[in-house]
Structures are given as C-alpha cells and as structure tokens.
Amino acid sequence: MSERSEEKERFYSRLSRIPGIRPMPSIGDWILLQVSKPSDLARKVNRRLEPGVMSVPRHVPGAVRIHVADPKRNEELLQTIRELVA
C-alpha cells in the first residue's frame, strides 16, 4: 500500500469519528463527505483555510469534497471541520 493510500485511510477514519460527518466511498485523492449544510460548511472552511480546500459537487446532493493532502494539512482540515460542525 502506498503512503498516499495509507494517509487517505487514516484521514477517512478520523473524519468518520466527527459527529455530523459521514465519509462516503471515494475515488482517487478525494473524499466525499455527507453533511447537513454543504454550501455553508464549504464557505466557512474555505474562508478559514484557503479557497478551494472544500468544494460542493453538483452531482452529489448533501455532500462536500475534500482533497487528501499531506498529514499536516489533513490534520489542519480535520480540526477546522471538527470546530465548524460542533
């Protein structure tokens, strides 16, 4: 297993422990998350971190999409999501 896929599994597992967030089966370096207010969450995350960190896919209602990055950036994103959905 590559470092990238190991990091994706670790990140996916950590995201699944956040109440109100449900990771969905995802392809490549992206993870889809089922959330209650996708546009609101994406706007807040992108404002706090940087534009484009989280996007709202048009073809998946009630979901946001995030890119799997390096462990440091993933932890920063994880913490931000945790704070915003609390």
FIPAMAR-813845 format. One record per atom (N, C-alpha, C): residue in three letters; chain; x, y, z; residue number from 0; atom name. Coordinates in pm, 1 decimal. Layout:
# residues N
REC   code   unit       east      north         up   pos   site
REC    ALA      A          X          Y          Z   NUM     CA
...
# end
This chain:
# residues 86
REC   code   unit       east      north         up   pos   site
REC    MET      A       83.9     -118.2        0.0     0      N
REC    MET      A        0.0        0.0        0.0     0     CA
REC    MET      A       88.6      124.8        0.0     0      C
REC    SER      A       53.9      223.4      -82.5     1      N
REC    SER      A      135.6      344.4      -91.7     1     CA
REC    SER      A      111.5      436.1       26.7     1      C
REC    GLU      A      206.5      527.8       47.9     2      N
REC    GLU      A      191.8      624.8      157.0     2     CA
REC    GLU      A       65.3      705.6      139.4     2      C
REC    ARG      A       34.9      741.5       15.3     3      N
REC    ARG      A      -82.6      823.5      -15.5     3     CA
REC    ARG      A     -210.9      750.6       23.9     3      C
REC    SER      A     -221.0      620.8      -11.9     4      N
REC    SER      A     -343.7      547.6       21.9     4     CA
REC    SER      A     -351.4      519.0      171.9     4      C
REC    GLU      A     -237.3      501.9      237.2     5      N
REC    GLU      A     -238.0      485.7      383.2     5     CA
REC    GLU      A     -287.6      613.4      449.9     5      C
REC    GLU      A     -240.9      727.4      399.9     6      N
REC    GLU      A     -284.2      855.5      455.9     6     CA
REC    GLU      A     -433.6      875.8      430.5     6      C
REC    LYS      A     -480.8      837.0      313.1     7      N
REC    LYS      A     -623.7      851.2      283.2     7     CA
REC    LYS      A     -706.2      766.8      380.8     7      C
REC    GLU      A     -664.7      644.2      406.5     8      N
REC    GLU      A     -737.3      557.9      500.3     8     CA
REC    GLU      A     -737.5      616.5      640.3     8      C
REC    ARG      A     -623.3      668.7      684.8     9      N
REC    ARG      A     -612.4      728.6      817.7     9     CA
REC    ARG      A     -703.8      851.1      827.9     9      C
REC    PHE      A     -697.3      936.5      726.9    10      N
REC    PHE      A     -776.8     1058.8      722.3    10     CA
REC    PHE      A     -927.0     1024.7      719.4    10      C
REC    TYR      A     -965.2      929.8      636.3    11      N
REC    TYR      A    -1103.7      883.8      623.5    11     CA
REC    TYR      A    -1154.9      835.0      759.3    11      C
REC    SER      A    -1072.9      755.7      828.1    12      N
REC    SER      A    -1109.4      701.3      958.2    12     CA
REC    SER      A    -1129.2      812.8     1061.1    12      C
REC    ARG      A    -1040.4      910.2     1062.4    13      N
REC    ARG      A    -1051.1     1022.3     1157.1    13     CA
REC    ARG      A    -1174.6     1106.1     1127.1    13      C
REC    LEU      A    -1202.9     1128.6      998.1    14      N
REC    LEU      A    -1321.5     1205.9      960.1    14     CA
REC    LEU      A    -1449.6     1135.3     1004.7    14      C
REC    SER      A    -1450.9     1002.9      997.4    15      N
REC    SER      A    -1571.1      926.4     1030.5    15     CA
REC    SER      A    -1606.8      935.9     1179.1    15      C
REC    ARG      A    -1513.7      983.4     1260.9    16      N
REC    ARG      A    -1539.0      997.2     1404.9    16     CA
REC    ARG      A    -1599.5     1132.4     1441.8    16      C
REC    ILE      A    -1613.4     1221.6     1344.4    17      N
REC    ILE      A    -1669.7     1353.5     1372.9    17     CA
REC    ILE      A    -1822.2     1344.2     1360.6    17      C
REC    PRO      A    -1894.4     1374.1     1468.2    18      N
REC    PRO      A    -2041.3     1370.2     1460.6    18     CA
REC    PRO      A    -2093.1     1466.8     1353.9    18      C
REC    GLY      A    -2188.8     1421.6     1274.2    19      N
REC    GLY      A    -2245.9     1505.3     1169.8    19     CA
REC    GLY      A    -2175.0     1495.3     1036.3    19      C
REC    ILE      A    -2067.6     1416.4     1030.3    20      N
REC    ILE      A    -1989.9     1398.0      907.1    20     CA
REC    ILE      A    -1993.4     1249.9      872.0    20      C
REC    ARG      A    -2028.2     1218.0      747.3    21      N
REC    ARG      A    -2026.4     1078.2      706.5    21     CA
REC    ARG      A    -1945.3     1063.2      577.6    21      C
REC    PRO      A    -1821.7     1014.2      589.4    22      N
REC    PRO      A    -1742.0      991.4      468.2    22     CA
REC    PRO      A    -1809.5      886.7      380.1    22      C
REC    MET      A    -1804.7      909.5      249.5    23      N
REC    MET      A    -1865.3      819.0      152.7    23     CA
REC    MET      A    -1754.8      753.5       70.5    23      C
REC    PRO      A    -1781.9      636.5       11.3    24      N
REC    PRO      A    -1681.1      574.5      -75.2    24     CA
REC    PRO      A    -1635.1      675.0     -181.3    24      C
REC    SER      A    -1504.2      689.3     -194.8    25      N
REC    SER      A    -1448.0      792.2     -281.6    25     CA
REC    SER      A    -1333.5      737.0     -364.7    25      C
REC    ILE      A    -1309.4      802.3     -477.8    26      N
REC    ILE      A    -1207.8      756.8     -573.0    26     CA
REC    ILE      A    -1090.0      854.1     -574.6    26      C
REC    GLY      A     -971.2      800.9     -594.8    27      N
REC    GLY      A     -851.9      884.4     -609.5    27     CA
REC    GLY      A     -812.4      953.7     -481.0    27      C
REC    ASP      A     -763.4     1076.3     -494.9    28      N
REC    ASP      A     -715.0     1153.3     -380.1    28     CA
REC    ASP      A     -822.7     1242.4     -319.6    28      C
REC    TRP      A     -948.9     1208.5     -342.8    29      N
REC    TRP      A    -1060.0     1288.2     -292.2    29     CA
REC    TRP      A    -1143.7     1206.9     -195.9    29      C
REC    ILE      A    -1207.1     1275.1     -100.9    30      N
REC    ILE      A    -1301.7     1211.2      -10.4    30     CA
REC    ILE      A    -1430.9     1292.7      -14.2    30      C
REC    LEU      A    -1541.5     1223.2      -35.1    31      N
REC    LEU      A    -1673.5     1286.4      -28.8    31     CA
REC    LEU      A    -1725.4     1273.1      113.3    31      C
REC    LEU      A    -1783.4     1380.2      164.5    32      N
REC    LEU      A    -1839.3     1379.0      298.8    32     CA
REC    LEU      A    -1986.0     1417.8      290.9    32      C
REC    GLN      A    -2071.7     1337.2      349.6    33      N
REC    GLN      A    -2212.8     1372.5      357.0    33     CA
REC    GLN      A    -2229.3     1462.2      479.0    33      C
REC    VAL      A    -2285.1     1581.5      457.6    34      N
REC    VAL      A    -2302.9     1679.6      564.6    34     CA
REC    VAL      A    -2440.6     1743.9      551.0    34      C
REC    SER      A    -2485.4     1810.9      657.9    35      N
REC    SER      A    -2619.9     1867.8      653.8    35     CA
REC    SER      A    -2629.6     1997.2      572.8    35      C
REC    LYS      A    -2527.4     2081.7      576.2    36      N
REC    LYS      A    -2531.7     2209.6      503.0    36     CA
REC    LYS      A    -2403.2     2225.8      422.3    36      C
REC    PRO      A    -2394.7     2157.1      307.8    37      N
REC    PRO      A    -2269.7     2155.5      230.7    37     CA
REC    PRO      A    -2216.9     2293.3      190.3    37      C
REC    SER      A    -2300.9     2378.3      134.5    38      N
REC    SER      A    -2253.8     2509.6       87.4    38     CA
REC    SER      A    -2203.1     2594.6      202.9    38      C
REC    ASP      A    -2274.9     2589.9      313.7    39      N
REC    ASP      A    -2237.6     2666.2      432.7    39     CA
REC    ASP      A    -2102.1     2619.1      487.2    39      C
REC    LEU      A    -2087.3     2487.3      501.4    40      N
REC    LEU      A    -1962.1     2432.0      553.7    40     CA
REC    LEU      A    -1845.3     2463.3      460.8    40      C
REC    ALA      A    -1864.1     2444.0      330.5    41      N
REC    ALA      A    -1756.2     2470.5      233.9    41     CA
REC    ALA      A    -1713.8     2616.9      239.1    41      C
REC    ARG      A    -1810.1     2707.9      245.7    42      N
REC    ARG      A    -1778.2     2850.8      251.5    42     CA
REC    ARG      A    -1694.9     2881.8      376.0    42      C
REC    LYS      A    -1735.3     2827.6      491.0    43      N
REC    LYS      A    -1663.7     2854.8      615.4    43     CA
REC    LYS      A    -1523.0     2794.1      615.6    43      C
REC    VAL      A    -1510.2     2670.3      567.6    44      N
REC    VAL      A    -1378.3     2604.6      562.3    44     CA
REC    VAL      A    -1285.7     2681.3      468.6    44      C
REC    ASN      A    -1335.2     2716.0      350.2    45      N
REC    ASN      A    -1252.1     2786.7      251.9    45     CA
REC    ASN      A    -1212.4     2925.7      301.0    45      C
REC    ARG      A    -1299.5     2988.8      376.9    46      N
REC    ARG      A    -1269.3     3120.7      431.9    46     CA
REC    ARG      A    -1161.5     3108.8      540.3    46      C
REC    ARG      A    -1171.6     3004.0      621.2    47      N
REC    ARG      A    -1077.1     2988.0      732.4    47     CA
REC    ARG      A     -940.4     2938.4      684.7    47      C
REC    LEU      A     -937.7     2845.8      589.3    48      N
REC    LEU      A     -810.2     2788.8      543.9    48     CA
REC    LEU      A     -763.2     2856.4      416.5    48      C
REC    GLU      A     -815.3     2815.0      303.3    49      N
REC    GLU      A     -783.2     2879.9      175.9    49     CA
REC    GLU      A     -888.0     2839.3       73.3    49      C
REC    PRO      A     -916.4     2927.1      -22.7    50      N
REC    PRO      A    -1018.5     2896.6     -123.1    50     CA
REC    PRO      A     -989.4     2765.0     -195.9    50      C
REC    GLY      A    -1093.7     2685.9     -214.4    51      N
REC    GLY      A    -1080.3     2561.6     -289.6    51     CA
REC    GLY      A    -1046.5     2438.5     -207.3    51      C
REC    VAL      A    -1024.1     2454.5      -76.3    52      N
REC    VAL      A     -991.1     2339.4        8.2    52     CA
REC    VAL      A    -1108.7     2241.2       10.3    52      C
REC    MET      A    -1229.5     2296.8       12.4    53      N
REC    MET      A    -1350.1     2213.9       13.7    53     CA
REC    MET      A    -1441.3     2262.2      -98.4    53      C
REC    SER      A    -1498.8     2168.1     -173.5    54      N
REC    SER      A    -1591.2     2206.4     -279.6    54     CA
REC    SER      A    -1722.6     2129.5     -265.2    54      C
REC    VAL      A    -1824.7     2180.7     -332.2    55      N
REC    VAL      A    -1956.6     2117.8     -330.0    55     CA
REC    VAL      A    -1981.4     2060.3     -469.5    55      C
REC    PRO      A    -1976.2     1926.7     -482.9    56      N
REC    PRO      A    -2000.0     1867.0     -615.1    56     CA
REC    PRO      A    -2148.4     1878.8     -652.5    56      C
REC    ARG      A    -2174.9     1920.5     -775.7    57      N
REC    ARG      A    -2313.2     1939.9     -820.6    57     CA
REC    ARG      A    -2389.6     1808.9     -830.2    57      C
REC    HIS      A    -2321.7     1700.8     -862.6    58      N
REC    HIS      A    -2388.8     1573.0     -888.2    58     CA
REC    HIS      A    -2413.5     1487.4     -763.6    58      C
REC    VAL      A    -2372.2     1536.0     -644.7    59      N
REC    VAL      A    -2392.3     1459.4     -521.3    59     CA
REC    VAL      A    -2460.5     1550.0     -418.4    59      C
REC    PRO      A    -2593.1     1542.0     -406.7    60      N
REC    PRO      A    -2663.1     1628.1     -311.5    60     CA
REC    PRO      A    -2623.6     1598.2     -167.0    60      C
REC    GLY      A    -2611.3     1703.0      -85.3    61      N
REC    GLY      A    -2580.0     1687.6       56.6    61     CA
REC    GLY      A    -2436.9     1648.1       85.5    61      C
REC    ALA      A    -2345.0     1680.9       -7.2    62      N
REC    ALA      A    -2206.1     1638.5       11.7    62     CA
REC    ALA      A    -2107.7     1751.0      -18.7    62      C
REC    VAL      A    -1989.5     1737.9       39.9    63      N
REC    VAL      A    -1875.7     1822.9        6.9    63     CA
REC    VAL      A    -1760.0     1730.5      -31.2    63      C
REC    ARG      A    -1662.4     1787.3      -99.0    64      N
REC    ARG      A    -1548.5     1708.1     -144.8    64     CA
REC    ARG      A    -1420.6     1775.1      -96.5    64      C
REC    ILE      A    -1330.0     1692.3      -41.3    65      N
REC    ILE      A    -1200.7     1743.4        3.4    65     CA
REC    ILE      A    -1089.8     1659.4      -57.7    65      C
REC    HIS      A     -975.3     1721.1      -75.8    66      N
REC    HIS      A     -859.1     1654.4     -133.6    66     CA
REC    HIS      A     -772.0     1600.1      -21.4    66      C
REC    VAL      A     -722.7     1477.9      -36.1    67      N
REC    VAL      A     -629.9     1420.3       61.4    67     CA
REC    VAL      A     -492.0     1479.8       33.6    67      C
REC    ALA      A     -436.9     1546.3      133.0    68      N
REC    ALA      A     -306.0     1610.4      118.7    68     CA
REC    ALA      A     -205.5     1537.8      208.4    68      C
REC    ASP      A     -105.2     1610.9      254.5    69      N
REC    ASP      A       -7.2     1551.7      346.1    69     CA
REC    ASP      A      -67.5     1550.0      487.1    69      C
REC    PRO      A      -12.3     1468.0      577.8    70      N
REC    PRO      A      -69.6     1454.5      712.0    70     CA
REC    PRO      A      -88.5     1587.0      786.3    70      C
REC    LYS      A        5.1     1680.3      773.2    71      N
REC    LYS      A       -5.4     1808.5      843.7    71     CA
REC    LYS      A     -126.7     1887.5      794.9    71      C
REC    ARG      A     -141.8     1899.2      664.5    72      N
REC    ARG      A     -256.4     1973.7      608.5    72     CA
REC    ARG      A     -388.1     1901.9      638.3    72      C
REC    ASN      A     -385.9     1769.4      634.2    73      N
REC    ASN      A     -507.4     1693.1      663.9    73     CA
REC    ASN      A     -551.5     1716.0      808.2    73      C
REC    GLU      A     -455.8     1720.4      901.2    74      N
REC    GLU      A     -489.6     1744.4     1041.9    74     CA
REC    GLU      A     -548.4     1884.0     1060.8    74      C
REC    GLU      A     -493.7     1980.1      990.2    75      N
REC    GLU      A     -544.8     2117.2      996.8    75     CA
REC    GLU      A     -689.4     2121.4      946.1    75      C
REC    LEU      A     -715.8     2053.8      836.1    76      N
REC    LEU      A     -850.8     2048.0      779.9    76     CA
REC    LEU      A     -945.6     1973.6      874.0    76      C
REC    LEU      A     -898.9     1863.7      928.5    77      N
REC    LEU      A     -978.1     1783.4     1022.7    77     CA
REC    LEU      A    -1020.4     1868.3     1143.0    77      C
REC    GLN      A     -925.9     1942.1     1200.3    78      N
REC    GLN      A     -954.3     2027.3     1315.8    78     CA
REC    GLN      A    -1054.9     2136.2     1279.5    78      C
REC    THR      A    -1038.5     2195.5     1162.9    79      N
REC    THR      A    -1129.0     2301.1     1118.4    79     CA
REC    THR      A    -1270.3     2246.7     1101.3    79      C
REC    ILE      A    -1283.2     2131.8     1036.2    80      N
REC    ILE      A    -1415.3     2070.1     1017.1    80     CA
REC    ILE      A    -1477.1     2038.5     1153.1    80      C
REC    ARG      A    -1398.3     1981.2     1241.2    81      N
REC    ARG      A    -1447.3     1945.4     1376.2    81     CA
REC    ARG      A    -1503.6     2069.3     1447.7    81      C
REC    GLU      A    -1430.7     2180.5     1441.2    82      N
REC    GLU      A    -1475.2     2304.6     1507.7    82     CA
REC    GLU      A    -1601.4     2360.1     1444.6    82      C
REC    LEU      A    -1610.0     2354.0     1312.4    83      N
REC    LEU      A    -1723.0     2415.9     1242.5    83     CA
REC    LEU      A    -1853.0     2335.0     1250.6    83      C
REC    VAL      A    -1843.6     2204.8     1267.4    84      N
REC    VAL      A    -1966.8     2124.8     1276.7    84     CA
REC    VAL      A    -2008.5     2098.7     1420.8    84      C
REC    ALA      A    -1925.8     2140.2     1516.8    85      N
REC    ALA      A    -1956.2     2117.4     1659.2    85     CA
REC    ALA      A    -2078.8     2196.2     1702.4    85      C
# end
